[in-house]
Amino acid sequence: NLTSHQKEAINRLIHLRETELQIRKELLLLEQRILSKLLPVSFDQLDTLIASDFYTPALQDQYSLNYKLKRSKILQETKRTWLDILMESYDVKMKECNRQYQEELTQLELDISKHQQHHHDASVLCRTVQAYI
């Protein structure tokens, strides 16, 4: 039988797994959007920010074409950097969830071991809890 403290720990473990699953889902959605070249709406803000009316060449000469190419290249590099940062943030979130999960699981296993009479019973109960989660 589990104590109320152990049941709370199991609920926290389940919540951590659900959180990690949600983060993975968001990351997968972002990866699909990148592959489909449909970036999140927030990335469009970069276009309006960088593509301002600060300078619009009157003539379509070599200088104006170079300007447009340079601006486009900077915009692409900025979006790529932004995507890298976003992808890294998902990775950090997942690692943090996993770290918390491992700590909580270790603590639960120790708590179960303390409250069980036989080591075998504690091992079976720990495996059952992990399978449940």
C-alpha positions in Angstrom: 0.0 0.0 0.0 1.2 3.5 -0.8 1.2 6.4 1.6 -0.5 9.6 0.8 3.0 11.2 0.4 3.9 8.5 -2.1 0.7 9.0 -4.1 1.4 12.7 -4.3 4.9 11.9 -5.6 3.4 9.7 -8.2 1.0 12.5 -9.3 4.0 14.8 -9.5 5.8 12.3 -11.7 2.8 11.9 -14.0 2.6 15.7 -14.2 6.3 15.9 -15.2 5.8 13.3 -17.9 2.7 15.1 -19.2 4.7 18.4 -19.3 7.6 16.8 -21.1 5.2 15.3 -23.6 3.6 18.7 -24.2 7.0 20.2 -24.8 7.9 17.4 -27.3 4.6 18.0 -29.1 5.3 21.7 -29.4 8.8 21.0 -30.7 7.5 18.5 -33.2 5.0 21.0 -34.4 7.7 23.6 -34.8 9.9 21.2 -36.7 7.0 20.4 -39.1 6.4 24.1 -39.6 10.0 24.6 -40.5 10.0 21.7 -43.0 6.8 23.1 -44.5 8.3 26.6 -44.5 5.4 27.9 -42.5 7.1 29.7 -39.6 5.2 30.9 -36.6 3.5 34.2 -37.0 5.9 35.9 -34.6 8.6 35.4 -37.3 6.7 37.7 -39.6 7.3 40.5 -37.2 11.0 40.3 -38.2 10.1 41.1 -41.8 8.2 44.2 -40.9 10.9 45.3 -38.4 13.8 44.8 -40.8 12.0 45.6 -44.0 11.2 49.2 -43.0 10.7 52.2 -45.2 14.0 53.6 -44.0 15.5 53.3 -47.5 13.7 52.4 -50.7 15.9 53.0 -53.8 14.2 55.1 -56.5 16.2 53.4 -59.3 16.6 49.6 -59.8 20.3 49.8 -60.2 23.1 47.4 -59.0 23.4 49.3 -55.7 19.7 48.9 -54.9 19.8 45.2 -55.9 22.8 44.7 -53.6 21.0 46.5 -50.8 17.9 44.2 -51.2 20.0 41.0 -51.3 22.0 42.1 -48.2 18.8 42.9 -46.3 17.3 39.6 -47.3 20.4 37.7 -46.2 20.4 39.4 -42.9 16.7 38.6 -42.4 17.3 34.9 -43.2 20.3 34.7 -40.8 18.3 36.4 -38.1 15.4 33.9 -38.5 17.8 31.0 -38.5 19.4 32.3 -35.3 16.0 32.8 -33.7 15.0 29.3 -34.7 18.2 27.9 -33.2 17.5 29.7 -29.9 13.9 28.5 -29.9 14.9 24.8 -30.6 17.6 25.0 -27.8 15.0 26.4 -25.4 12.8 23.3 -26.0 15.8 21.1 -25.4 16.6 22.8 -22.1 13.0 22.5 -21.0 12.9 18.8 -21.7 16.2 18.2 -19.9 14.9 20.1 -16.9 11.7 18.1 -16.9 13.7 14.9 -17.1 16.1 16.0 -14.3 13.1 16.8 -12.0 11.5 13.5 -13.0 14.7 11.5 -12.1 15.1 13.3 -8.8 11.4 12.7 -7.9 11.6 9.1 -8.9 14.7 8.4 -6.9 13.1 10.0 -3.8 10.0 7.9 -4.3 12.0 4.7 -4.6 13.9 5.6 -1.4 10.6 6.3 0.4 9.0 3.1 -0.8 12.1 1.1 0.3 11.8 2.6 3.8 8.2 1.6 4.1 8.3 -1.9 2.8 9.3 -4.9 5.0 11.1 -6.9 2.3 13.5 -5.6 -0.4 11.8 -7.7 -3.0 8.4 -6.2 -2.3 9.9 -2.7 -2.6 11.5 -3.6 -6.0 8.3 -5.0 -7.3 6.3 -1.9 -6.1 8.8 0.5 -7.7 8.7 -1.4 -11.0 4.9 -1.3 -10.9 4.9 2.4 -10.2 7.2 3.1 -13.1 5.1 0.9 -15.5 2.0 2.8 -14.3 3.6 6.2 -15.1 
